[in-house]
Amino acid sequence: MRYALVDNAGAILRRAEFDATPPTLSPQKGLRWWLDSPPAYDSTTQSPPVAVTPVVGGAVQYVVNAIPLTEAQALLKARVSTERKRRELGGATIGGRMIPTDMETRALIQELTERVRDGATSVNFQRADGTWVTLTAAQFVTLARAVRAYIQACRAAERAHHDAIDALTSPAAAAYDTTTGWPA
């Protein structure tokens, strides 16, 4: 169990874990071990527990406060941005096939787009499953447009979430669902 070493003024000097009862301390030093069990808390709506000092009553007491709205909004926006990156870089199903959308593949698509603009009539492209396909210029242009549309849809969804989060009026709105509204 976790204990706090508390002085006569009720200040917490340090914390320690003990498998059994903590060691007995000399009464003249004015120190004693008190049970220290911080409560669980929801990091999306509450700040970490803060010990109430001076400590009285044999156990450390804690206060858990709601986080300010602006902090809750920042946490939600960070969660949304992480989800957008995961989806944007994780591939898209286009024409029934999983197509990579990571940065390397997007750079390759840009390079192949330039080749098609320069007159190439076909390009070789590797799918997410590792198989190769030769695409005509028209097929490739369709694929490149679909990838760009998917990336833009991910960014549009992120912005819509950010706008909705900005409109929240309560930190308890951390129950806002960041997993909906994304392109498939």
Contact map, one row per residue, 1 for C-alpha under 8 A:
1110000000000000111100000000000000100000000000000000000000000000000000000000000000000000000000000000000000000000000000000000000000000000000000000000000000000000000000000000000000000000
1111000000000011110000000000000000111000000000000000000000000000000000000000000000000000000000000000000000000000000000000000000000000000000000000000000000000000000000000000000000000000
1111100000000011110001000000000011111000000000000000000000000000000000000000000000000000000000000000000000000000000000000000000000000000000000000000000000000000000000000000000000000000
0111110000011111000000000000000011110000000000000000000000010000000000000000000000000000000000000000000000000000000000000000000000000000000000000000000000000000000000000000000000000000
0011111000011111000000000000001111000000000000000000000000000000000000000000000000000000000000000000000000000000000000000000000000000000000000000000000000000000000000000000000000000000
0001111111111100000000000000001111000000000000000000001000000000000000000000000000000000000000000000000000000000000000000000000000000000000000000000000000000000000000000000000000000000
0000111111111000000000000000011100000000000000000000000000000000000000000000000000000000000000000000000000000000000000000000000000000000000000000000000000000000000000000000000000000000
0000011111100000000000000000011000000000000000000000000000000000000000000000000000000000000000000000000000000000000000000000000000000000000000000000000000000000000000000000000000000000
0000011111100000000000000000000000000000000000000000010000000000000000000000000000000000000000000000000000000000000000000000000000000000000000000000000000000000000000000000000000000000
0000011111110000000000000000000000000000000000000000111100000000000000000000000000000000000000000000000000000000000000000000000000000000000000000000000000000000000000000000000000000000
0000011111111000000000000000000000000000000000000000111000000000000000000000000000000000000000000000000000000000000000000000000000000000000000000000000000000000000000000000000000000000
0001111001111110000000000000000000000000000000000000101000000000000000000000000000000000000000000000000000000000000000000000000000000000000000000000000000000000000000000000000000000000
0001111000111110000000000000000000000000000000000000000000000000000000000000000000000000000000000000000000000000000000000000000000000000000000000000000000000000000000000000000000000000
0001110000011111000000000000000000000000000000000000000000000000000000000000000000000000000000000000000000000000000000000000000000000000000000000000000000000000000000000000000000000000
0111100000011111100000000000000000010000000000000000000000000000000000000000000000000000000000000000000000000000000000000000000000000000000000000000000000000000000000000000000000000000
0111100000000111110000000000000000000000000000000000000000000000000000000000000000000000000000000000000000000000000000000000000000000000000000000000000000000000000000000000000000000000
1110000000000011111000000000000000000000000000000000000000000000000000000000000000000000000000000000000000000000000000000000000000000000000000000000000000000000000000000000000000000000
1110000000000001111111000000000000000000000000000000000000000000000000000000000000000000000000000000000000000000000000000000000000000000000000000000000000000000000000000000000000000000
1000000000000000111110000000000000000000000000000000000000000000000000000000000000000000000000000000000000000000000000000000000000000000000000000000000000000000000000000000000000000000
1000000000000000011111000000000000000000000000000000000000000000000000000000000000000000000000000000000000000000000000000000000000000000000000000000000000000000000000000000000000000000
0000000000000000011111100000000000000000000000000000000000000000000000000000000000000000000000000000000000000000000000000000000000000000000000000000000000000000000000000000000000000000
0010000000000000010111110000000010000000000000000000000000000000000000000000000000000000000000000000000000000000000000000000000000000000000000000000000000000000000000000000000000000000
0000000000000000000011111000000000000000000000000000000000000000000000000000000000000000000000000000000000000000000000000000000000000000000000000000000000000000000000000000000000000000
0000000000000000000001111100000100000000000000000000000000000000000000000000000000000000000000000000000000000000000000000000000000000000000000000000000000000000000000000000000000000000
0000000000000000000000111110101100000000000000000000000000000000000000000000000000000000000000000000000000000000000000000000000000000000000000000000000000000000000000000000000000000000
0000000000000000000000011111111000000000000000000000000000000000000000000000000000000000000000000000000000000000000000000000000000000000000000000000000000000000000000000000000000000000
0000000000000000000000001111111100000000000000000000000000000000000000000000000000000000000000000000000000000000000000000000000000000000000000000000000000000000000000000000000000000000
0000000000000000000000000111110000000000000000000000000000000000000000000000000000000000000000000000000000000000000000000000000000000000000000000000000000000000000000000000000000000000
0000000000000000000000001111111000000000000000000000000000000000000000000000000000000000000000000000000000000000000000000000000000000000000000000000000000000000000000000000000000000000
0000001100000000000000000111111100000000000000000000000000000000000000000000000000000000000000000000000000000000000000000000000000000000000000000000000000000000000000000000000000000000
0000111100000000000000001110111110000000000000000000000000000000000000000000000000000000000000000000000000000000000000000000000000000000000000000000000000000000000000000000000000000000
0000111000000000000000011010011111000000000000000000000000000000000000000000000000000000000000000000000000000000000000000000000000000000000000000000000000000000000000000000000000000000
0011110000000000000001000000001111100000000000000000000000000000000000000000000000000000000000000000000000000000000000000000000000000000000000000000000000000000000000000000000000000000
0011110000000000000000000000000111110000000000000000000001110000000000000000000000000000000000000000000000000000000000000000000000000000000000000000000000000000000000000000000000000000
1111000000000000000000000000000011111000000000000000000001110000000000000000000000000000000000000000000000000000000000000000000000000000000000000000000000000000000000000000000000000000
0111000000000010000000000000000001111100000000000000000000111000000000000000000000000000000000000000000000000000000000000000000000000000000000000000000000000000000000000000000000000000
0110000000000000000000000000000000111110000000000000000000010000000000000000000000000000000000000000000000000000000000000000000000000000000000000000000000000000000000000000000000000000
0000000000000000000000000000000000011111000000001010000000001100000000000000000000000000000000000000000000000000000000000000000000000000000000000000000000000000000000000000000000000000
0000000000000000000000000000000000001111100000001000000000000100000000000000000000000000000000000000000000000000000000000000000000000000000000000000000000000000000000000000000000000000
0000000000000000000000000000000000000111110000000000000000000000000000000000000000000000000000000000000000000000000000000000000000000000000000000000000000000000000000000000000000000000
0000000000000000000000000000000000000011111001111000000000000001000000000000000000000000000000000000000000000000000000000000000000000000000000000000000000000000000000000000000000000000
0000000000000000000000000000000000000001111111100000000000000000000000000000000000000000000000000000000000000000000000000000000000000000000000000000000000000000000000000000000000000000
0000000000000000000000000000000000000000111111110000000000000000000000000000000000000000000000000000000000000000000000000000000000000000000000000000000000000000000000000000000000000000
0000000000000000000000000000000000000000011111000000000000000000001000010011000000000000000000000000000000000000000000000000000000000000000000000000000000000000000000000000010000000000
0000000000000000000000000000000000000000011111100000000000000000011000010000000000000000000000000000000000000000000000000000000000000000000000000000000000000000000000000011010000000000
0000000000000000000000000000000000000000111111110000000000000001111000000000000000000000000000000000000000000000000000000000000000000000000000000000000000000000000000000000000000000000
0000000000000000000000000000000000000000111011111000000000000001111000000000000000000000000000000000000000000000000000000000000000000000000000000000000000000000000000000000000000000000
0000000000000000000000000000000000000000101001111100000000000001100000000000000000000000000000000000000000000000000000000000000000000000000000000000000000000000000000000000000000000000
0000000000000000000000000000000000000110100000111110000000000111100000000000000000000000000000000000000000000000000000000000000000000000000000000000000000000000000000000000000000000000
0000000000000000000000000000000000000000000000011111000000000111000000000000000000000000000000000000000000000000000000000000000000000000000000000000000000000000000000000000000000000000
0000000000000000000000000000000000000100000000001111100000011110000000000000000000000000000000000000000000000000000000000000000000000000000000000000000000000000000000000000000000000000
0000000000000000000000000000000000000000000000000111111000011110000000000000000000000000000000000000000000000000000000000000000000000000000000000000000000000000000000000000000000000000
0000000001110000000000000000000000000000000000000011111100000000000000000000000000000000000000000000000000000000000000000000000000000000000000000000000000000000000000000000000000000000
0000000011100000000000000000000000000000000000000001111100000000000000000000000000000000000000000000000000000000000000000000000000000000000000000000000000000000000000000000000000000000
0000010001110000000000000000000000000000000000000001111111111000000000000000000000000000000000000000000000000000000000000000000000000000000000000000000000000000000000000000000000000000
0000000001000000000000000000000000000000000000000000111111110000000000000000000000000000000000000000000000000000000000000000000000000000000000000000000000000000000000000000000000000000
0000000000000000000000000000000000000000000000000000001111110000000000000000000000000000000000000000000000000000000000000000000000000000000000000000000000000000000000000000000000000000
0000000000000000000000000000000001100000000000000000001111110000000000000000000000000000000000000000000000000000000000000000000000000000000000000000000000000000000000000000000000000000
0000000000000000000000000000000001110000000000000000001111111000000000000000000000000000000000000000000000000000000000000000000000000000000000000000000000000000000000000000000000000000
0001000000000000000000000000000001111000000000000011001111111100000000000000000000000000000000000000000000000000000000000000000000000000000000000000000000000000000000000000000000000000
0000000000000000000000000000000000010100000000000011001000111110000000000000000000000000000000000000000000000000000000000000000000000000000000000000000000000000000000000000000000000000
0000000000000000000000000000000000000110000000001111000000011111000000000000000000000000000000000000000000000000000000000000000000000000000000000000000000000000000000000000000000000000
0000000000000000000000000000000000000000000000001111000000001111100000000000000000000000000000000000000000000000000000000000000000000000000000000000000000000000000000000000000000000000
0000000000000000000000000000000000000000100001111100000000000111110000000000000000000000000000000000000000000000000000000000000000000000000000000000000000000000000000000000000000000000
0000000000000000000000000000000000000000000001111000000000000011111000000000000000000000000000000000000000000000000000000000000000000000000000000000000000000000000000000000000000000000
0000000000000000000000000000000000000000000011100000000000000001111100000000000000000000000000000000000000000000000000000000000000000000000000000000000000000000000000000011000000000000
0000000000000000000000000000000000000000000111100000000000000000111110110000000000000000000000000000000000000000000000000000000000000000000000000000000000000000000000000010000000000000
0000000000000000000000000000000000000000000000000000000000000000011111110000000000000000000000000000000000000000000000000000000000000000000000000000000000000000000000000010000000000000
0000000000000000000000000000000000000000000000000000000000000000001111111000000000000000000000000000000000000000000000000000000000000000000000000000000000000000000000001110000000000000
0000000000000000000000000000000000000000000000000000000000000000000111111100000000000000000000000000000000000000000000000000000000000000000000000000000000000000000000000010000000000000
0000000000000000000000000000000000000000000000000000000000000000001111111110000000000000000000000000000000000000000000000000000000000000000000000000000000000000000000000000000000000000
0000000000000000000000000000000000000000000110000000000000000000001111111111000000000000000000000000000000000000000000000000000000000000000000000000000000000000000000000010010000000000
0000000000000000000000000000000000000000000000000000000000000000000011111111100000000000000000000000000000000000000000000000000000000000000000000000000000000000000011010010010000000000
0000000000000000000000000000000000000000000000000000000000000000000001111111110000000000000000000000000000000000000000000000000000000000000000000000000000000000000000000000000000000000
0000000000000000000000000000000000000000000100000000000000000000000000111111111000000000000000000000000000000000000000000000000000000000000000000000000000000000000000000000000000000000
0000000000000000000000000000000000000000000100000000000000000000000000011111111100000000000000000000000000000000000000000000000000000000000000000000000000000000000010000000010101000000
0000000000000000000000000000000000000000000000000000000000000000000000001111111110000000000000000000000000000000000000000000000000000000000000000000000000000000110010000000000000000000
0000000000000000000000000000000000000000000000000000000000000000000000000111111111000000000000000000000000000000000000000000000000000000000000000000000000000000000000000000000000000000
0000000000000000000000000000000000000000000000000000000000000000000000000011111111100000000000000000000000000000000000000000000000000000000000000000000000000000000000000000000001000000
0000000000000000000000000000000000000000000000000000000000000000000000000001111111110000000000000000000000000000000000000000000000000000000000000000000000000100110000000000000001000000
0000000000000000000000000000000000000000000000000000000000000000000000000000111111111000000000000000000000000000000000000000000000000000000000000000000000000100000000000000000000000000
0000000000000000000000000000000000000000000000000000000000000000000000000000011111111100000000000000000000000000000000000000000000000000000000000000000000000000000000000000000000000000
0000000000000000000000000000000000000000000000000000000000000000000000000000001111111110000000000000000000000000000000000000000000000000000000000000000000000000000000000000000000100000
0000000000000000000000000000000000000000000000000000000000000000000000000000000111111111000000000000000000000000000000000000000000000000000000000000000001101100000000000000000000000000
0000000000000000000000000000000000000000000000000000000000000000000000000000000011111111100000000000000000000000000000000000000000000000000000000000000000000000000000000000000000000000
0000000000000000000000000000000000000000000000000000000000000000000000000000000001111111110000000000000000000000000000000000000000000000000000000000000000000000000000000000000000000000
0000000000000000000000000000000000000000000000000000000000000000000000000000000000111111111000000000000000000000000000000000000000000000000000000000000001000000000000000000000000000000
0000000000000000000000000000000000000000000000000000000000000000000000000000000000011111111000000000110000000000000000000000000000000000000000000000011001000000000000000000000000000000
0000000000000000000000000000000000000000000000000000000000000000000000000000000000001111111000000001111000000000000000000000000000000000000000000000000000000000000000000000000000000000
0000000000000000000000000000000000000000000000000000000000000000000000000000000000000111111100000001110000000000000000000000000000000000000000000000000000000000000000000000000000000000
0000000000000000000000000000000000000000000000000000000000000000000000000000000000000011111110000111110000000000000000000000000100000000000000000000000000000000000000000000000000000000
0000000000000000000000000000000000000000000000000000000000000000000000000000000000000000011111000111100000000000000000000000000000000000000000000010010000000000000000000000000000000001
0000000000000000000000000000000000000000000000000000000000000000000000000000000000000000001111111110000000000000000000000000000000000000000000000000000000000000000000000000000000000001
0000000000000000000000000000000000000000000000000000000000000000000000000000000000000000000111111110000000000000000000000000000000000000000000100110000000000000000000000000000000000000
0000000000000000000000000000000000000000000000000000000000000000000000000000000000000000000011111000000000000000000000000000000000000000000000000000000000000000000000000000000000000000
0000000000000000000000000000000000000000000000000000000000000000000000000000000000000000000011111100000000000000000000000000000000000000000000000000000000000000000000000000000000000000
0000000000000000000000000000000000000000000000000000000000000000000000000000000000000000000011111110000000000000000000000000001000000000000000000000000000000000000000000000000000000000
0000000000000000000000000000000000000000000000000000000000000000000000000000000000000000001111011111000000000000000000000000001110000000000000000000000000000000000000000000000000000000
0000000000000000000000000000000000000000000000000000000000000000000000000000000000000000001111001111100000000000000000000000001100000000000000000000000000000000000000000000000000000000
0000000000000000000000000000000000000000000000000000000000000000000000000000000000000000111100000111110010000000000000000000001100000000000000000000000000000000000000000000000000000000
0000000000000000000000000000000000000000000000000000000000000000000000000000000000000001111100000011111011000000000000000000000000000000000000000010000000000000000000000000000000000000
0000000000000000000000000000000000000000000000000000000000000000000000000000000000000001111000000001111111000000000000000000000000000000000000000000000000000000000000000000000000000000
0000000000000000000000000000000000000000000000000000000000000000000000000000000000000000100000000000111111100000000000000000000000000000000000000000000000000000000000000000000000000000
0000000000000000000000000000000000000000000000000000000000000000000000000000000000000000000000000000011111110000000000000000000000000000000000000000000000000000000000000000000000000000
0000000000000000000000000000000000000000000000000000000000000000000000000000000000000000000000000001111111111000000000000000000000000000000000000000000000000000000000000000000000000000
0000000000000000000000000000000000000000000000000000000000000000000000000000000000000000000000000000111111111100000000000000000000000000000000000000000000000000000000000000000000000000
0000000000000000000000000000000000000000000000000000000000000000000000000000000000000000000000000000001111111110000000000000000000000000000000000000000000000000000000000000000000000000
0000000000000000000000000000000000000000000000000000000000000000000000000000000000000000000000000000000111111111000000000000000000000000000000000000000000000000000000000000000000000000
0000000000000000000000000000000000000000000000000000000000000000000000000000000000000000000000000000000011111111100000000000000000000000000000010000000000000000000000000000000000000000
0000000000000000000000000000000000000000000000000000000000000000000000000000000000000000000000000000000001111111110000000000000000000000000000000000000000000000000000000000000000000000
0000000000000000000000000000000000000000000000000000000000000000000000000000000000000000000000000000000000111111111000000000000000000000000000000000000000000000000000000000000000000000
0000000000000000000000000000000000000000000000000000000000000000000000000000000000000000000000000000000000011111111100000010000000000000000000000000000000000000000000000000000000000000
0000000000000000000000000000000000000000000000000000000000000000000000000000000000000000000000000000000000001111111110000000000000000000000110010000000000000000000000000000000000000000
0000000000000000000000000000000000000000000000000000000000000000000000000000000000000000000000000000000000000111111111000000000000000000000000000000000000000000000000000000000000000000
0000000000000000000000000000000000000000000000000000000000000000000000000000000000000000000000000000000000000011111111110000000000000000000000000000000000000000000000000000000000000000
0000000000000000000000000000000000000000000000000000000000000000000000000000000000000000000000000000000000000001111111111110000000000000100000000000000000000000000000000000000000000000
0000000000000000000000000000000000000000000000000000000000000000000000000000000000000000000000000000000000000000111111110000000000000000000000000000000000000000000000000000000000000000
0000000000000000000000000000000000000000000000000000000000000000000000000000000000000000000000000000000000000000011111110000000000000000000000000000000000000000000000000000000000000000
0000000000000000000000000000000000000000000000000000000000000000000000000000000000000000000000000000000000000000001111111000000000000000000000000000000000000000000000000000000000000000
0000000000000000000000000000000000000000000000000000000000000000000000000000000000000000000000000000000000000000001111111110000000000000100000000000000000000000000000000000000000000000
0000000000000000000000000000000000000000000000000000000000000000000000000000000000000000000000000000000000000000000100111110000000000001100000000000000000000000000000000000000000000000
0000000000000000000000000000000000000000000000000000000000000000000000000000000000000000000000000000000000000000000100011111000000000111100100000000000000000000000000000000000000000000
0000000000000000000000000000000000000000000000000000000000000000000000000000000000000000000000000000000000000001000100011111100000000111100100000000000000000000000000000000000000000000
0000000000000000000000000000000000000000000000000000000000000000000000000000000000000000000000000000000000000000000000000111110000011110000000000000000000000000000000000000000000000000
0000000000000000000000000000000000000000000000000000000000000000000000000000000000000000000000000000000000000000000000000011111000011110000000000000000000000000000000000000000000000000
0000000000000000000000000000000000000000000000000000000000000000000000000000000000000000000000000000000000000000000000000001111101111000000000000000000000000000000000000000000000000000
0000000000000000000000000000000000000000000000000000000000000000000000000000000000000000000000001111000000000000000000000000111111111000000000000000000000000000000000000000000000000000
0000000000000000000000000000000000000000000000000000000000000000000000000000000000000000001000000111000000000000000000000000011111100000000000000000000000000000000000000000000000000000
0000000000000000000000000000000000000000000000000000000000000000000000000000000000000000000000000100000000000000000000000000001111100000000000000000000000000000000000000000000000000000
0000000000000000000000000000000000000000000000000000000000000000000000000000000000000000000000000000000000000000000000000000011111110000000000000000000000000000000000000000000000000000
0000000000000000000000000000000000000000000000000000000000000000000000000000000000000000000000000000000000000000000000000000011111111000000000000000000000000000000000000000000000000000
0000000000000000000000000000000000000000000000000000000000000000000000000000000000000000000000000000000000000000000000000001111001111100000000000000000000000000000000000000000000000000
0000000000000000000000000000000000000000000000000000000000000000000000000000000000000000000000000000000000000000000000000001111000111110000000000000000000000000000000000000000000000000
0000000000000000000000000000000000000000000000000000000000000000000000000000000000000000000000000000000000000000000000000111100000011111000000000000000000000000000000000000000000000000
0000000000000000000000000000000000000000000000000000000000000000000000000000000000000000000000000000000000000000000000000111100000001111111100000000000000000000000000000000000000000000
0000000000000000000000000000000000000000000000000000000000000000000000000000000000000000000000000000000000000000000000001110000000000111111100000000000000000000000000000000000000000000
0000000000000000000000000000000000000000000000000000000000000000000000000000000000000000000000000000000000000000000100011110000000000011111110000000000000000000000000000000000000000000
0000000000000000000000000000000000000000000000000000000000000000000000000000000000000000000000000000000000000000000000000000000000000011111111000000000000000000000000000000000000000000
0000000000000000000000000000000000000000000000000000000000000000000000000000000000000000000000000000000000000000000000000000000000000011111111100000000000000000000000000000000000000000
0000000000000000000000000000000000000000000000000000000000000000000000000000000000000000000000000000000000000000100000000110000000000011111111110000000000000000000000000000000000000000
0000000000000000000000000000000000000000000000000000000000000000000000000000000000000000000000000000000000000000100000000000000000000000111111111000000000000000000000000000000000000000
0000000000000000000000000000000000000000000000000000000000000000000000000000000000000000000000000000000000000000000000000000000000000000011111111100000000000000000000000000000000000000
0000000000000000000000000000000000000000000000000000000000000000000000000000000000000000000001000000000000000000000000000000000000000000001111111110000000000000000000000000000000000000
0000000000000000000000000000000000000000000000000000000000000000000000000000000000000000000000000000000000001000100000000000000000000000000111111111000000000000000000000000000000000000
0000000000000000000000000000000000000000000000000000000000000000000000000000000000000000000000000000000000000000000000000000000000000000000011111111100000000000000000000000000000000000
0000000000000000000000000000000000000000000000000000000000000000000000000000000000000000000001000000000000000000000000000000000000000000000001111111110000000000000000000000000000000000
0000000000000000000000000000000000000000000000000000000000000000000000000000000000000000000101000000100000000000000000000000000000000000000000111111111000000000000000000000000000000000
0000000000000000000000000000000000000000000000000000000000000000000000000000000000000000000000000000000000000000000000000000000000000000000000011111111100000000000000000000000000000000
0000000000000000000000000000000000000000000000000000000000000000000000000000000000000000000000000000000000000000000000000000000000000000000000001111111110000000000000000000000000000000
0000000000000000000000000000000000000000000000000000000000000000000000000000000000000001000100000000000000000000000000000000000000000000000000000111111111000000000000000000000000000010
0000000000000000000000000000000000000000000000000000000000000000000000000000000000000001000000000000000000000000000000000000000000000000000000000011111111100000000000000000000000000000
0000000000000000000000000000000000000000000000000000000000000000000000000000000000000000000000000000000000000000000000000000000000000000000000000001111111110000000000000000000000000000
0000000000000000000000000000000000000000000000000000000000000000000000000000000000000000000000000000000000000000000000000000000000000000000000000000111111111000000000000000000000000110
0000000000000000000000000000000000000000000000000000000000000000000000000000000000010011000000000000000000000000000000000000000000000000000000000000011111111100000000000000000000000110
0000000000000000000000000000000000000000000000000000000000000000000000000000000000010000000000000000000000000000000000000000000000000000000000000000001111111110000000000000000000000000
0000000000000000000000000000000000000000000000000000000000000000000000000000000000000000000000000000000000000000000000000000000000000000000000000000000111111111000000000000000000000000
0000000000000000000000000000000000000000000000000000000000000000000000000000000000010000000000000000000000000000000000000000000000000000000000000000000011111111100000000000000000001110
0000000000000000000000000000000000000000000000000000000000000000000000000000000110010000000000000000000000000000000000000000000000000000000000000000000001111111110000000000000000000000
0000000000000000000000000000000000000000000000000000000000000000000000000000000000000000000000000000000000000000000000000000000000000000000000000000000000111111111000000000000000000000
0000000000000000000000000000000000000000000000000000000000000000000000000000000000000000000000000000000000000000000000000000000000000000000000000000000000011111111100000000000000000000
0000000000000000000000000000000000000000000000000000000000000000000000000000100100000000000000000000000000000000000000000000000000000000000000000000000000001111111110000000000001000000
0000000000000000000000000000000000000000000000000000000000000000000000000000100100000000000000000000000000000000000000000000000000000000000000000000000000000111111111000000000000000000
0000000000000000000000000000000000000000000000000000000000000000000000000000000000000000000000000000000000000000000000000000000000000000000000000000000000000011111111100000000000000000
0000000000000000000000000000000000000000000000000000000000000000000000000000000000000000000000000000000000000000000000000000000000000000000000000000000000000001111111110000000000000000
0000000000000000000000000000000000000000000000000000000000000000000000001001100000000000000000000000000000000000000000000000000000000000000000000000000000000000111111110000000100000000
0000000000000000000000000000000000000000000000000000000000000000000000001000000000000000000000000000000000000000000000000000000000000000000000000000000000000000011111110000000000000000
0000000000000000000000000000000000000000000000000000000000000000000000000000000000000000000000000000000000000000000000000000000000000000000000000000000000000000001111111000000000000000
0000000000000000000000000000000000000000000000000000000000000000000000001000000000000000000000000000000000000000000000000000000000000000000000000000000000000000000111111110100000000000
0000000000000000000000000000000000000000000000000000000000000000000010000000000000000000000000000000000000000000000000000000000000000000000000000000000000000000000000111110100000000000
0000000000000000000000000000000000000000000000000000000000000000000010000000000000000000000000000000000000000000000000000000000000000000000000000000000000000000000000011111100000000000
0000000000000000000000000000000000000000000010000000000000000000011111011000000000000000000000000000000000000000000000000000000000000000000000000000000000000000000000011111110000000000
0000000000000000000000000000000000000000000010000000000000000000010000000000000000000000000000000000000000000000000000000000000000000000000000000000000000000000000000000111111000000000
0000000000000000000000000000000000000000000000000000000000000000000000000000000000000000000000000000000000000000000000000000000000000000000000000000000000000000000000011111111100000000
0000000000000000000000000000000000000000000110000000000000000000000000011001000000000000000000000000000000000000000000000000000000000000000000000000000000000000000000000011111100000000
0000000000000000000000000000000000000000000000000000000000000000000000000000000000000000000000000000000000000000000000000000000000000000000000000000000000000000000000000001111110000000
0000000000000000000000000000000000000000000000000000000000000000000000000001000000000000000000000000000000000000000000000000000000000000000000000000000000000000000010000000111111000000
0000000000000000000000000000000000000000000000000000000000000000000000000000000000000000000000000000000000000000000000000000000000000000000000000000000000000000000000000000001111110000
0000000000000000000000000000000000000000000000000000000000000000000000000001001100000000000000000000000000000000000000000000000000000000000000000000000000000000100000000000000111110000
0000000000000000000000000000000000000000000000000000000000000000000000000000000000100000000000000000000000000000000000000000000000000000000000000000000000000000000000000000000011111100
0000000000000000000000000000000000000000000000000000000000000000000000000000000000000000000000000000000000000000000000000000000000000000000000000000000000000000000000000000000011111100
0000000000000000000000000000000000000000000000000000000000000000000000000000000000000000000000000000000000000000000000000000000000000000000000000000000000001000000000000000000000111110
0000000000000000000000000000000000000000000000000000000000000000000000000000000000000000000000000000000000000000000000000000000000000000000000000000000011001000000000000000000000111111
0000000000000000000000000000000000000000000000000000000000000000000000000000000000000000000000000000000000000000000000000000000000000000000000000000010011001000000000000000000000001111
0000000000000000000000000000000000000000000000000000000000000000000000000000000000000000000110000000000000000000000000000000000000000000000000000000000000000000000000000000000000000111
